[in-house]
Amino acid sequence: MRFLMPLALAAALAACSPAEAPPSGAAKPAARSGGAQADCTSRAYPEIGGPISLIDHTGKRVTEADFQGRPALVYFGFTYCPDVCPMALTTLAAAYRKLPEGKTIPQTLLISVDPERDTPEALATYVSSKAFPEGLVGLTGTDAEIRAAADAFKADYSRIEQPESLSEYTMDHTSLIYVMDGDWKIRSFFTHADTADTISECLGKLF
């Protein structure tokens, strides 16, 4: 791992591949105790979150300032991810539909950890899926820009070669959904254990 994360954020690198277990040396899943399982309003760590400078799926350069003024949910993933990423995004879409009338629906951001394949054009096609949250924004950039964004969120990712596969490689990545407020300050996070119901309930409390 490139950095030490708080114990509650030591989530598994989500293997977006047929393999059941992460590769040797990858972080193990967080235990079902502590911050990740605590009340959603107590999951914020001030050192998580920071400036980003990336390219959105329309080809426009954006920074965190472009997403201030409205809550945002940030997820690191990639378009070739066969199950973990689509599941996270469809769960968010379902959670938004469960929000009480009048509640603010957050802006959802997908930051790709696979810039080699995830061009703005590829992301534009991906984020248009009706199964995903309306208005989903895909973000990409150079290797250095994406790594800087991941470092700001204490997230990690790595490339796993799969020479026997048509896709040639996959990406393992931290599978957390970060909840940012309108000032781009982290308020909470969600893990793979959260459901549409728990996410909707938490967002209702926070915003």
Helices and strands as residue ranges (DSSP letters): G 7-9, E 13-15, G 35-37, G 40-42, E 53-56, E 61-63, G 64-67, E 72-77, H 84-97, E 107-112, H 120-127, E 137-140, H 143-152, E 157-161, E 169-174, E 177-180, E 186-190, H 196-206
